[in-house]
Amino acid sequence: MNSLKLLLLDCSPRRENSTSRHFTQHLLPALSARLGRDIQITRRNLGVEPLEAISAEYADSLVMPAAAAKERFGDALALSDELIEELDQADILWISTPVYNFTVPGVLKNWIDLVVRRDVTFTTTETGKVGLLRDRPTFVAVTSGGAMFREPALQPDFFRPYLTAVLGVIGIEDITYVPATGLAFADEPLSVVQTKAAQWLREDQAVSGV
Ligand SMILES: Cc1cc2nc3c(=O)[nH]c(=O)nc-3n(C[C@H](O)[C@H](O)[C@H](O)COP(=O)(O)O)c2cc1C
């Protein structure tokens, strides 16, 4: 059987001590084992090699019909085209990220701004935006210093509602959040995320659609 293609978006600027990278590192091999399939990873190291910020030409192109935008601003759309193609090729999307100021880090927002494009990844209808990409299993391995996602909330959660809404716009709705929170209070955050990864993997997490 062919291996599954997984697009990994690594969003922390930290390297060896990054809790989100460590979390993902412990989750991915077991995901592969659970699926009984090899996973071929394409990695965008957004945290360490951030994408360039969007240009004026790219912003202008977004308000034009896609064909006209392509003709006029082809070069300015090249990176966006590449990222969309990369996403479209993936059987699984895996986002590995910290929470920054109650929401996603800027580097992930930048990727989103380059991937959410009218008439390319979504279309507008009288009832709102409709995604043009096929849905696929999407995992968000997310770490935070404080107790994000706790009920009752100690911090406002603009992270999950935002990511769910914006990925939904392009057609991605099968999203599983895998959180490891409260790490600022841990003596050894890396061993905490390792334990949380093992815990998540012991639970019977169904992975549909692959
Ligand atoms: C700029 C910045 C903003 C942060 N904002 C939050 C926040 O709103 N809530 C929270 O719980 N932790 C917040 N944190 C803590 C990180 O989410 C936490 O340290 C996380 O484990 C970092 O992941 P990493 O080790 O993969 O970089 C913030 C950290 C930074 C650097």
The ligand as an ORCA input file, in Angstrom:
! r2SCAN-3c Opt
* xyz 0 1
  C       4.835     35.471     22.348
  C       4.275     34.394     23.261
  C       2.938     34.437     23.605
  C       2.397     33.442     24.416
  N       1.062     33.487     24.708
  C       0.508     32.504     25.482
  C      -0.880     32.535     25.782
  O      -1.654     33.385     25.345
  N      -1.362     31.570     26.590
  C      -0.577     30.566     27.093
  O      -1.077     29.721     27.810
  N       0.750     30.508     26.807
  C       1.298     31.458     25.999
  N       2.643     31.412     25.696
  C       3.459     30.270     26.163
  C       3.661     29.208     25.064
  O       2.426     28.809     24.495
  C       4.345     27.988     25.668
  O       5.593     28.387     26.208
  C       4.561     26.868     24.651
  O       4.877     25.685     25.347
  C       5.684     27.210     23.673
  O       5.792     26.182     22.709
  P       7.229     25.814     22.080
  O       8.069     25.323     23.212
  O       6.941     24.734     21.074
  O       7.771     27.058     21.453
  C       3.216     32.399     24.900
  C       4.578     32.373     24.562
  C       5.105     33.364     23.751
  C       6.583     33.312     23.385
*
